[in-house]
Amino acid sequence: VAGALAVYLLTQGSGPARPASPGTQNSVAVVDARASDGAVSGAHRVAFIDLQTVFNSCQQSKVFESEMGKFVSDGYAQLAPQVEPLEKEIARLKEKLTMLSAESTDRAELLTQLKQKQKEHYALSEPWERDLKKRQLLRRDEIYQTIRKVTERIAKARGFDLVLAD
């Protein structure tokens, strides 16, 4: 309810916008909203935070990118001896298919071989890709939770009633 009210108040243009504090790189904006509805009285301070900008500029996200880069390069180095020959074979089969006419009797056999090689490729790479995505999601969630906690502390310290994230 409070969130819906705040969004309603902000869309009504009921308060002057103030620029973000120095050093926030325009990732936070503050608005004083005055309610015209009798259910809420007085001024309410609402802060906006651009989570993506904060995420991209924080030190933890830079460490995260470095960790993920290392995980990808290490994983590729381990998978490459098995995956690269399959990728070359898949490319060769696709090339052969483009040279055959639609009526060719060899086409069905090539398609079967191609599908088999693609399945082998998927079976090798999918577990690693799934692990990568899981790691990325968990680490991003940790960083966003930290941002939320810090934002909450700052909002309370500065007397904001509501923080809206974009």
C-alpha positions, 0 to 999 in steps of 0.5 A: 500500500505504501509503495503504491501510494508513493508511486501515485504521489510521485506520478502526480508531481507533488514535490520538487525533485532534488539532485542526488548527493555529491559522489553518488553518480546520479544513482540516487534521487530524493523527492519530497512528496506531499499527500493530497489524500486525507489518509496520509498527512505531512511530508514524506521523503522518498529516495530513488536508487538506480540499482544497476548503476550502484551495482556496476560502480561498486567494488564488489561487482568488479571483484565479481566480474574478475571471479567470473572471468577466471571461472570462464577461462579456467572452465574453457581451458578444461573443456577445450580439448573435448569441445573444440573437435566437436565444434569443428566437426559440427561446422564441417557437417553444417558446411556439407549440408549447405552443399547438398540439395534438399532431395539428396539421399545423403542429407538425412544421414548428415542431419543425423550425424549433426544432431548427434554431435550437437547432443555430445557438445551439449552434454559436455558443456551444459553442466559447466554452463549451468554451474556458471549461471548458478554461481553468477546468480548467487554472487549477484544476489549477494551483492544486491543484498549488500546494496539493499542493506546499505541503502536501508541504513542510509535511508534510515539515517537520513530520514527517508520514509521509502526507497524506490529501486529502479 
